[in-house]
Amino acid sequence: MSLDRAGVRYEVRPYEHDPSATSYGLEAAEALGVPPAQVFKTLLVETDKGLGVGIVPVDRLLDLKAIAAALGAKKATMAEPSVAERVTGYVVGGISPVGQKRTLPTVLDESALEHGTILVSGGKRGFDLEVSPDDLLDVVRGRTAAIART
């Protein structure tokens, strides 16, 4: 579901994407002048229960054991980029947690709740959305868990 359709307040935060950037999320944080802990990346995982979505701060890594547990699975692996793009309808580096082709089980790292708003990709590189974590969870029908690691 889209944020507009859900009636959620959000702010569009575009920035000039540098094609040579090695970390899209850290690039967004720097370009938008926000701490990396407030900018979140959307990652797809494959589990024995099917595909799932993990949303973690851009300066942290997704803990595969933790997201597997949060999704009720035995183990999780990162989905291949081609699978992530096909399933979500977005390109890697611009995968948004909202408006995906299919609604997948989604887990947002609990650190998001420390912020009034967080930034997530708006569906393409150089285009972020600033939204409250609670509103994001409502729209994606997600939940929180400690799924990020350093």
Backbone torsions as a table, in degrees:
resi	resn	phi	psi	omega
1	MET	NA	149.6	179.4
2	SER	-89.4	159.6	177.4
3	LEU	-65.5	-37.9	179.1
4	ASP	-62.0	-48.7	-178.4
5	ARG	-61.6	-33.3	-179.9
6	ALA	-80.2	-8.5	-179.7
7	GLY	72.8	27.2	-177.3
8	VAL	-89.9	137.5	175.1
9	ARG	-78.1	134.8	177.0
10	TYR	-155.0	166.4	178.1
11	GLU	-122.1	133.7	175.9
12	VAL	-80.0	130.1	-177.9
13	ARG	-127.3	77.9	178.6
14	PRO	-76.4	157.7	174.2
15	TYR	-153.0	163.3	-179.3
16	GLU	-79.0	111.2	-179.3
17	HIS	-79.4	132.6	176.0
18	ASP	-97.4	112.7	-177.8
19	PRO	-57.7	-19.0	-179.8
20	SER	-90.9	0.7	-179.7
21	ALA	-62.5	136.6	-179.0
22	THR	-91.0	-22.1	177.0
23	SER	-130.5	107.4	-178.2
24	TYR	-60.5	-40.8	-177.8
25	GLY	-67.5	-45.0	178.7
26	LEU	-67.0	-34.0	175.3
27	GLU	-60.7	-45.2	-179.9
28	ALA	-61.6	-45.8	-179.2
29	ALA	-58.7	-46.5	-179.2
30	GLU	-66.0	-47.1	-177.5
31	ALA	-63.7	-33.7	-177.2
32	LEU	-94.5	-5.1	177.2
33	GLY	67.7	37.7	178.8
34	VAL	-121.4	150.9	177.8
35	PRO	-61.9	140.4	178.4
36	PRO	-55.2	-28.4	-179.7
37	ALA	-67.8	-13.1	-179.4
38	GLN	-101.0	-7.7	179.0
39	VAL	-104.7	128.1	-173.5
40	PHE	-116.7	141.0	176.7
41	LYS	-104.9	149.5	-177.8
42	THR	-106.9	120.9	-175.8
43	LEU	-124.0	141.8	177.1
44	LEU	-101.7	139.5	177.5
45	VAL	-125.3	154.4	173.3
46	GLU	-109.4	132.8	178.4
47	THR	-130.6	174.9	175.9
48	ASP	-69.7	-9.7	177.3
49	LYS	-100.4	-2.1	-177.5
50	GLY	116.7	-167.1	-178.8
51	LEU	-79.0	152.1	176.4
52	GLY	-147.5	167.4	-178.8
53	VAL	-120.1	132.3	172.9
54	GLY	-117.8	134.5	-179.6
55	ILE	-121.3	114.7	-174.8
56	VAL	-132.7	158.0	176.8
57	PRO	-58.6	146.4	-175.7
58	VAL	-67.8	-17.3	179.6
59	ASP	-95.9	11.9	179.3
60	ARG	-128.3	172.2	178.3
61	LEU	-110.4	156.2	175.1
62	LEU	-79.9	126.1	177.1
63	ASP	-84.5	106.7	-174.4
64	LEU	-64.4	-35.9	177.0
65	LYS	-66.2	-40.7	-178.2
66	ALA	-68.3	-40.7	-179.7
67	ILE	-72.0	-33.9	175.9
68	ALA	-59.0	-47.8	179.7
69	ALA	-61.9	-42.3	-179.3
70	ALA	-65.0	-28.3	179.4
71	LEU	-93.2	1.0	179.5
72	GLY	73.4	27.6	-178.6
73	ALA	-110.6	164.1	178.7
74	LYS	-78.4	-38.9	178.9
75	LYS	-154.0	162.5	179.2
76	ALA	-137.1	146.8	172.7
77	THR	-131.3	156.8	177.3
78	MET	-67.0	137.0	175.8
79	ALA	-71.4	146.8	175.7
80	GLU	-61.5	144.1	179.8
81	PRO	-53.8	-39.0	-180.0
82	SER	-64.6	-36.7	177.1
83	VAL	-67.1	-45.5	-179.7
84	ALA	-59.2	-43.1	-179.5
85	GLU	-67.5	-42.8	-178.5
86	ARG	-65.4	-44.5	-175.7
87	VAL	-72.0	-37.8	-176.1
88	THR	-90.3	-28.8	-174.5
89	GLY	86.9	7.6	-179.8
90	TYR	-119.1	159.7	176.1
91	VAL	-86.7	148.8	176.3
92	VAL	-56.8	136.4	-175.5
93	GLY	93.1	-9.4	178.7
94	GLY	-138.7	18.5	-178.9
95	ILE	-72.8	121.6	179.5
96	SER	-96.7	146.4	175.6
97	PRO	-74.1	-17.0	-179.0
98	VAL	-107.3	151.4	176.2
99	GLY	73.0	20.9	177.9
100	GLN	-71.2	159.4	-179.9
101	LYS	-58.1	-39.4	-179.6
102	ARG	-127.2	148.8	174.0
103	THR	-83.1	117.9	-179.6
104	LEU	-111.5	153.9	174.2
105	PRO	-57.2	129.4	-172.3
106	THR	-126.9	135.5	178.1
107	VAL	-126.7	126.0	177.1
108	LEU	-102.0	132.0	178.4
109	ASP	-59.2	136.0	-174.6
110	GLU	-61.4	-18.4	178.4
111	SER	-63.6	-20.1	178.9
112	ALA	-60.4	-30.2	-177.0
113	LEU	-70.8	-10.0	176.9
114	GLU	-77.8	-9.6	-175.1
115	HIS	-115.6	143.1	174.5
116	GLY	-64.7	-39.0	175.3
117	THR	-137.7	155.9	173.7
118	ILE	-129.0	163.1	176.8
119	LEU	-111.1	135.0	176.3
120	VAL	-132.6	161.4	179.3
121	SER	-63.0	142.9	177.3
122	GLY	-96.4	10.5	175.1
123	GLY	114.1	-1.7	173.3
124	LYS	-156.8	159.3	179.1
125	ARG	-64.9	134.8	-179.7
126	GLY	87.4	15.5	-176.4
127	PHE	-145.6	100.7	-179.8
128	ASP	-109.3	161.1	176.5
129	LEU	-121.8	135.6	176.9
130	GLU	-104.8	122.6	-172.4
131	VAL	-147.2	155.6	176.7
132	SER	-73.0	144.0	179.5
133	PRO	-58.3	-38.8	-179.6
134	ASP	-64.4	-42.7	178.3
135	ASP	-64.5	-41.0	178.4
136	LEU	-60.5	-45.6	179.3
137	LEU	-59.8	-40.4	178.3
138	ASP	-62.3	-45.4	-176.0
139	VAL	-66.4	-42.2	-177.2
140	VAL	-90.4	0.1	-177.4
141	ARG	55.6	43.2	-176.1
142	GLY	-101.5	-176.2	176.8
143	ARG	-144.1	171.0	-178.7
144	THR	-107.3	154.3	173.2
145	ALA	-164.1	163.5	177.0
146	ALA	-81.3	92.6	-175.8
147	ILE	-116.9	3.3	-179.9
148	ALA	-104.2	150.1	174.5
149	ARG	-139.8	163.0	-178.9
150	THR	-87.2	NA	NA
